[in-house]
Amino acid sequence: MTPQNLMLLPLSTPKLSIECPILDHCLGGGIPCNSITELVGESGSGKTQLCLQLTVRAQLPPSHGGLRGSSIYIFTEFSFPFRRLQQLGNLYHASYPNLIRLEPLEDIYVHGVHDAEELIHVLGDIEAFIAIDHTRLPVKLIVIDSIAALFRSQYQTTLADLKRRSEMFFNISGTLKGLANKFGLAVVVTNQVVDFIGPHDGVNGVRLGNLESLDTSGRRVSPALGLARVHCINSRVFLARHDQSIEVDIRTAPSTSICSKTHRTFHLIFAPHLAYASAEFVIKKEGLVGVSR
């Protein structure tokens, strides 16, 4: 078996569709199982919206782009948007009354964690929970929203704390990869962004993850938690937002009014066997929807 022959093999990994042909095309069909997909973006870019959308869609059968499975949603930034999840559940049940149960939230297991050490313990409990298989639908999706929040304030900048943070970080990533491979799960984690300070051609002349393409709200940014995280995930998606001021004529007023419009873009930064891809999208009541250019 040569690398060239490997590239010619069909990709049989199950994928979770976003239910948008434009965004699914960027992902090569959807969010893959047996791997970790990271969603990077600033606040309000659509990360949580997409995660909630995926947890409901996971319940659909593969013939409709789902995984016929339940989801575990771990949130680290309080409070959890239960009302929005309920809205999405009702919408998808109305669209697929014979495929999604009347109470879709009963197949979504939500748990809050406050720090990285607690997450490690929860992931151990999750492995036992999945192995027992007491859920109506097998667990097929794990969401952690967001991973960066666990490390943002818990650790200081001392060498001892940085080492401890790194060990904890790789422990979590290794555990997630183990769960994904052992049970055939799709794992989705969200990450925040920090201002990028450095040359436009990358870090020390090395281009990693299309860093120069990460632009949001007029700022150059990079994923939080450092470059080491590149080696802990399989795919990375960057969600960008740009607010634009638009003049709108109001006939009843003597002058024009300035309104703000938000443009959002979806970037597949890297993924196995896939090239960089991007698309514009909007957030509607049914979730993220790509926009044809």
Secondary structure, 3 states (H helix, E strand, C coil): CCHHHHHHCCCCCCEECCCCHHHHHHCCCCEECCEEEEEEECCCCCHHHHHHHHHHHCCCCHHHCCCCCEEEEEECCCCCCHHHHHHHHHHHHHHCCCCCCCCHHHHEEEEECCCHHHHHHHHHHHHHHHHHCCCCCCEEEEEEECCCHHHHCCCCCCHHHHHHHHHHHHHHHHHHHHHHHHHCCEEEEEECEEECCCCCCCECCECCCCHHHCEECCEEEEECCCHHHHHHCCEEEEEEEEEEEEEECCCCCCCCEEEEEEEEEEEEEEECCECCEEEEEEEECCEEEEECC
